[in-house]
């Protein structure tokens, strides 16, 4: 027991500090990717519903391709592809090549993946908003941006939160896939600690406990957020005899 606690100590020779640094990197990427995915998803949802034929077709290809390909392949393609595209643009503008940080690259890559799923989650939630509310707002002369801000988004938020909570949990776990490109997040830090000390069970059990704690806290937080978003809804009917 003492040996296990020593391995997980925050200061050397313990590896607890390394695991926490990996966790911090994972959370930075997960939060950034989830936020970027929400922005892409909201724009994609509105584009699929109200956009022209060309925009709808482009968004349809985007969401279909991203959801069809394995995430590991997408991460490899986007990680190296986006970096190359950015550098080609910089060279074309007469600037030197840039070195994109692992955090920025991870946020961009996972954000694009998250955006495809968020588009469908938010599209379904927007379509579930009672059309009478939107028609009444239009009849009062309310502009489209104000309708979205005052009616559509607040109403659909409670409907979208269960799906968005799943996307957040996926984002926290997908950060582990970035270990394949050498980014030092929690999973790679765990592998390094386990490989150095040969205490594989100890460190992977600790990493599993960390991910479980994140999942439980996230589920609790999203449940409270959903109750807040649905605070104006009528009480749900329950069956009985």
DRENDO-1510 file (C-alpha; in Angstrom, 1 decimal, always signed):
<recs>
REC; n; res; u; v; w
REC; 1; UNK; +0.0; +0.0; +0.0 .
REC; 2; UNK; +2.8; +2.4; +0.9 .
REC; 3; UNK; +4.5; +1.6; -2.4 .
REC; 4; UNK; +1.3; +2.4; -4.3 .
REC; 5; UNK; +0.9; +5.7; -2.5 .
REC; 6; UNK; +4.5; +6.5; -3.2 .
REC; 7; UNK; +4.1; +5.9; -6.9 .
REC; 8; UNK; +1.1; +8.2; -7.0 .
REC; 9; UNK; +2.7; +11.0; -4.9 .
REC; 10; UNK; +2.6; +14.4; -6.4 .
REC; 11; UNK; +6.3; +15.1; -6.1 .
REC; 12; UNK; +9.1; +12.9; -7.6 .
REC; 13; UNK; +9.8; +10.0; -7.4 .
REC; 14; UNK; +6.0; +9.8; -7.5 .
REC; 15; UNK; +4.1; +10.2; -10.8 .
REC; 16; UNK; +0.9; +11.9; -9.4 .
REC; 17; UNK; +2.1; +15.3; -10.6 .
REC; 18; UNK; +2.6; +14.0; -14.1 .
REC; 19; UNK; -0.9; +12.5; -14.2 .
REC; 20; UNK; -2.4; +15.7; -13.0 .
REC; 21; UNK; -0.5; +17.6; -15.7 .
REC; 22; UNK; -1.9; +15.2; -18.3 .
REC; 23; UNK; -5.4; +15.6; -16.9 .
REC; 24; UNK; -5.1; +19.4; -17.2 .
REC; 25; UNK; -4.0; +19.1; -20.8 .
REC; 26; UNK; -6.9; +16.7; -21.5 .
REC; 27; UNK; -9.4; +19.1; -19.9 .
REC; 28; UNK; -8.1; +22.0; -21.9 .
REC; 29; UNK; -8.6; +20.1; -25.1 .
REC; 30; UNK; -12.0; +18.7; -24.1 .
REC; 31; UNK; -13.4; +22.1; -23.1 .
REC; 32; UNK; -12.0; +23.8; -26.2 .
REC; 33; UNK; -13.2; +21.1; -28.5 .
REC; 34; UNK; -16.7; +21.0; -26.9 .
REC; 35; UNK; -17.0; +24.7; -27.2 .
REC; 36; UNK; -15.9; +24.8; -30.8 .
REC; 37; UNK; -18.2; +21.9; -31.6 .
REC; 38; UNK; -21.1; +23.8; -30.2 .
REC; 39; UNK; -20.3; +26.8; -32.4 .
REC; 40; UNK; -20.0; +24.6; -35.5 .
REC; 41; UNK; -23.0; +22.6; -34.5 .
REC; 42; UNK; -25.3; +25.6; -34.0 .
REC; 43; UNK; -24.2; +27.1; -37.3 .
REC; 44; UNK; -24.6; +23.7; -39.0 .
REC; 45; UNK; -28.0; +23.1; -37.5 .
REC; 46; UNK; -29.3; +26.5; -38.7 .
REC; 47; UNK; -27.7; +25.9; -42.1 .
REC; 48; UNK; -29.3; +22.5; -42.5 .
REC; 49; UNK; -32.8; +23.9; -41.6 .
REC; 50; UNK; -32.8; +27.4; -43.2 .
REC; 51; UNK; -29.8; +27.3; -45.6 .
REC; 52; UNK; -30.0; +27.0; -49.4 .
REC; 53; UNK; -29.6; +23.7; -51.3 .
REC; 54; UNK; -25.8; +24.0; -51.7 .
REC; 55; UNK; -25.2; +24.8; -48.1 .
REC; 56; UNK; -27.5; +21.9; -46.9 .
REC; 57; UNK; -25.7; +19.5; -49.3 .
REC; 58; UNK; -22.3; +20.6; -48.0 .
REC; 59; UNK; -23.3; +20.2; -44.4 .
REC; 60; UNK; -24.9; +16.8; -45.2 .
REC; 61; UNK; -21.6; +15.6; -46.6 .
REC; 62; UNK; -19.7; +17.0; -43.6 .
REC; 63; UNK; -21.9; +15.3; -41.0 .
REC; 64; UNK; -22.1; +12.0; -42.9 .
REC; 65; UNK; -18.4; +11.7; -43.5 .
REC; 66; UNK; -17.4; +12.6; -40.0 .
REC; 67; UNK; -19.9; +10.3; -38.4 .
REC; 68; UNK; -19.1; +7.4; -40.8 .
REC; 69; UNK; -15.3; +7.3; -40.4 .
REC; 70; UNK; -13.6; +5.9; -37.3 .
REC; 71; UNK; -12.5; +8.7; -35.0 .
REC; 72; UNK; -8.9; +7.6; -34.9 .
REC; 73; UNK; -8.6; +7.9; -38.7 .
REC; 74; UNK; -10.3; +11.3; -38.6 .
REC; 75; UNK; -7.9; +12.5; -35.9 .
REC; 76; UNK; -4.9; +11.4; -37.9 .
REC; 77; UNK; -6.2; +12.9; -41.1 .
REC; 78; UNK; -7.2; +16.2; -39.5 .
REC; 79; UNK; -4.2; +16.5; -37.2 .
REC; 80; UNK; -1.7; +16.3; -40.0 .
REC; 81; UNK; -4.0; +17.7; -42.7 .
REC; 82; UNK; -5.0; +20.9; -40.8 .
REC; 83; UNK; -1.4; +21.6; -39.8 .
REC; 84; UNK; -0.3; +21.2; -43.5 .
REC; 85; UNK; -3.2; +23.4; -44.7 .
REC; 86; UNK; -2.4; +26.2; -42.2 .
REC; 87; UNK; +1.3; +26.1; -43.2 .
REC; 88; UNK; +0.5; +26.1; -46.9 .
REC; 89; UNK; -1.6; +29.2; -46.4 .
REC; 90; UNK; +1.1; +30.9; -44.4 .
REC; 91; UNK; +3.7; +30.2; -47.0 .
REC; 92; UNK; +1.3; +31.4; -49.7 .
REC; 93; UNK; +1.0; +34.7; -47.9 .
REC; 94; UNK; +4.7; +35.0; -47.7 .
REC; 95; UNK; +5.1; +34.0; -44.0 .
REC; 96; UNK; +7.2; +31.3; -42.5 .
REC; 97; UNK; +5.8; +28.0; -41.4 .
REC; 98; UNK; +4.2; +28.0; -38.0 .
REC; 99; UNK; +4.4; +25.4; -35.3 .
REC; 100; UNK; +0.9; +24.7; -34.0 .
REC; 101; UNK; +0.8; +23.7; -30.3 .
REC; 102; UNK; -0.6; +20.4; -29.4 .
REC; 103; UNK; -3.5; +22.0; -27.4 .
REC; 104; UNK; -4.6; +24.1; -30.4 .
REC; 105; UNK; -4.3; +21.2; -32.8 .
REC; 106; UNK; -6.2; +19.0; -30.5 .
REC; 107; UNK; -9.0; +21.5; -30.0 .
REC; 108; UNK; -9.3; +22.0; -33.8 .
REC; 109; UNK; -9.3; +18.3; -34.6 .
REC; 110; UNK; -11.7; +17.2; -31.9 .
REC; 111; UNK; -13.8; +20.4; -32.4 .
REC; 112; UNK; -14.5; +19.4; -36.1 .
REC; 113; UNK; -15.5; +15.9; -35.0 .
REC; 114; UNK; -17.7; +17.2; -32.2 .
REC; 115; UNK; -19.3; +19.8; -34.6 .
REC; 116; UNK; -20.7; +17.0; -36.8 .
REC; 117; UNK; -22.5; +15.3; -34.0 .
REC; 118; UNK; -23.6; +18.6; -32.4 .
REC; 119; UNK; -25.1; +19.7; -35.7 .
REC; 120; UNK; -27.5; +16.8; -35.6 .
REC; 121; UNK; -28.3; +17.1; -31.9 .
REC; 122; UNK; -29.1; +20.8; -32.2 .
REC; 123; UNK; -31.0; +20.4; -35.5 .
REC; 124; UNK; -33.3; +17.9; -33.8 .
REC; 125; UNK; -33.8; +20.2; -30.8 .
REC; 126; UNK; -34.5; +23.2; -33.0 .
REC; 127; UNK; -37.1; +21.2; -35.0 .
REC; 128; UNK; -38.8; +20.2; -31.8 .
REC; 129; UNK; -39.4; +23.9; -30.8 .
REC; 130; UNK; -43.2; +24.5; -31.2 .
REC; 131; UNK; -43.6; +26.3; -34.6 .
REC; 132; UNK; -46.4; +28.4; -33.2 .
REC; 133; UNK; -44.0; +30.3; -31.0 .
REC; 134; UNK; -41.7; +31.2; -33.9 .
REC; 135; UNK; -44.7; +32.2; -36.1 .
REC; 136; UNK; -46.0; +34.4; -33.4 .
REC; 137; UNK; -42.6; +36.1; -33.1 .
REC; 138; UNK; -42.5; +36.7; -36.8 .
REC; 139; UNK; -46.0; +38.1; -36.8 .
REC; 140; UNK; -44.9; +40.6; -34.2 .
REC; 141; UNK; -42.0; +41.7; -36.5 .
REC; 142; UNK; -39.2; +40.2; -34.5 .
REC; 143; UNK; -36.0; +39.8; -36.5 .
REC; 144; UNK; -34.5; +36.3; -37.1 .
REC; 145; UNK; -31.5; +36.9; -34.8 .
REC; 146; UNK; -33.8; +38.0; -31.9 .
REC; 147; UNK; -36.1; +35.0; -32.5 .
REC; 148; UNK; -33.1; +32.7; -32.2 .
REC; 149; UNK; -31.8; +34.5; -29.1 .
REC; 150; UNK; -35.1; +35.0; -27.3 .
REC; 151; UNK; -37.2; +31.9; -28.4 .
REC; 152; UNK; -35.4; +29.2; -30.3 .
REC; 153; UNK; -32.2; +28.7; -28.4 .
REC; 154; UNK; -33.7; +29.0; -24.8 .
REC; 155; UNK; -36.6; +26.6; -25.8 .
REC; 156; UNK; -34.4; +24.0; -27.5 .
REC; 157; UNK; -31.7; +24.1; -24.8 .
REC; 158; UNK; -33.5; +21.7; -22.5 .
REC; 159; UNK; -34.2; +19.3; -25.4 .
REC; 160; UNK; -30.6; +19.4; -26.5 .
REC; 161; UNK; -28.8; +19.0; -23.2 .
REC; 162; UNK; -29.1; +15.2; -22.8 .
REC; 163; UNK; -27.4; +14.8; -26.2 .
REC; 164; UNK; -24.9; +17.5; -25.5 .
REC; 165; UNK; -24.0; +15.8; -22.2 .
REC; 166; UNK; -23.1; +12.7; -24.1 .
REC; 167; UNK; -21.0; +14.7; -26.5 .
REC; 168; UNK; -19.1; +16.2; -23.6 .
REC; 169; UNK; -18.3; +12.8; -22.2 .
REC; 170; UNK; -17.2; +11.6; -25.6 .
REC; 171; UNK; -14.9; +14.7; -25.9 .
REC; 172; UNK; -13.2; +13.9; -22.5 .
REC; 173; UNK; -12.6; +10.3; -23.7 .
REC; 174; UNK; -11.5; +11.2; -27.2 .
REC; 175; UNK; -8.6; +13.2; -25.9 .
REC; 176; UNK; -7.0; +9.8; -25.2 .
REC; 177; UNK; -6.8; +9.2; -29.0 .
REC; 178; UNK; -4.4; +12.2; -29.3 .
REC; 179; UNK; -1.8; +10.0; -27.6 .
REC; 180; UNK; -1.3; +8.4; -31.0 .
REC; 181; UNK; +0.2; +11.6; -32.4 .
REC; 182; UNK; +2.4; +12.1; -29.3 .
REC; 183; UNK; +0.4; +14.7; -27.4 .
REC; 184; UNK; +1.0; +14.3; -23.7 .
REC; 185; UNK; -2.5; +14.1; -22.2 .
REC; 186; UNK; -3.7; +11.8; -19.4 .
REC; 187; UNK; -3.5; +8.5; -21.3 .
REC; 188; UNK; +0.0; +9.1; -22.6 .
REC; 189; UNK; +1.2; +10.3; -19.2 .
REC; 190; UNK; -0.3; +7.1; -17.7 .
REC; 191; UNK; +1.5; +5.0; -20.2 .
REC; 192; UNK; +4.8; +6.7; -19.5 .
REC; 193; UNK; +4.4; +6.3; -15.8 .
REC; 194; UNK; +3.4; +2.7; -16.1 .
REC; 195; UNK; +6.2; +1.9; -18.6 .
REC; 196; UNK; +8.8; +3.4; -16.4 .
REC; 197; UNK; +7.7; +1.9; -13.1 .
REC; 198; UNK; +6.2; -1.4; -14.5 .
REC; 199; UNK; +3.2; -0.7; -12.2 .
REC; 200; UNK; +0.7; -1.0; -15.0 .
REC; 201; UNK; -2.3; -2.0; -12.9 .
REC; 202; UNK; -1.7; +0.8; -10.4 .
REC; 203; UNK; -1.5; +3.6; -13.0 .
REC; 204; UNK; -4.2; +2.4; -15.4 .
REC; 205; UNK; -6.5; +1.9; -12.4 .
REC; 206; UNK; -5.8; +5.4; -11.3 .
REC; 207; UNK; -6.5; +6.8; -14.8 .
REC; 208; UNK; -9.7; +4.9; -14.9 .
REC; 209; UNK; -10.7; +6.3; -11.5 .
REC; 210; UNK; -10.0; +9.8; -12.8 .
REC; 211; UNK; -12.1; +9.3; -15.9 .
REC; 212; UNK; -14.9; +7.9; -13.8 .
REC; 213; UNK; -14.8; +10.9; -11.5 .
REC; 214; UNK; -15.0; +13.2; -14.5 .
REC; 215; UNK; -18.0; +11.3; -15.9 .
REC; 216; UNK; -19.9; +11.4; -12.5 .
REC; 217; UNK; -19.3; +15.1; -12.0 .
REC; 218; UNK; -20.2; +15.9; -15.5 .
REC; 219; UNK; -23.4; +13.8; -15.3 .
REC; 220; UNK; -24.4; +15.6; -12.1 .
REC; 221; UNK; -23.6; +19.0; -13.6 .
REC; 222; UNK; -25.5; +18.5; -16.8 .
REC; 223; UNK; -28.5; +17.1; -14.8 .
REC; 224; UNK; -28.6; +20.3; -12.8 .
REC; 225; UNK; -28.3; +22.4; -16.0 .
REC; 226; UNK; -31.1; +20.5; -17.6 .
REC; 227; UNK; -33.4; +21.1; -14.6 .
REC; 228; UNK; -32.6; +24.8; -14.9 .
REC; 229; UNK; -33.2; +24.9; -18.6 .
REC; 230; UNK; -36.6; +23.1; -18.1 .
REC; 231; UNK; -37.7; +25.2; -15.1 .
REC; 232; UNK; -40.5; +26.8; -17.1 .
REC; 233; UNK; -41.8; +23.5; -18.6 .
REC; 234; UNK; -45.1; +22.1; -17.3 .
REC; 235; UNK; -44.8; +19.2; -14.9 .
REC; 236; UNK; -44.4; +15.8; -16.5 .
REC; 237; UNK; -47.4; +13.4; -16.3 .
REC; 238; UNK; -46.7; +10.1; -14.7 .
REC; 239; UNK; -48.7; +6.9; -15.3 .
REC; 240; UNK; -50.7; +5.2; -12.7 .
REC; 241; UNK; -53.9; +3.4; -11.9 .
</recs>
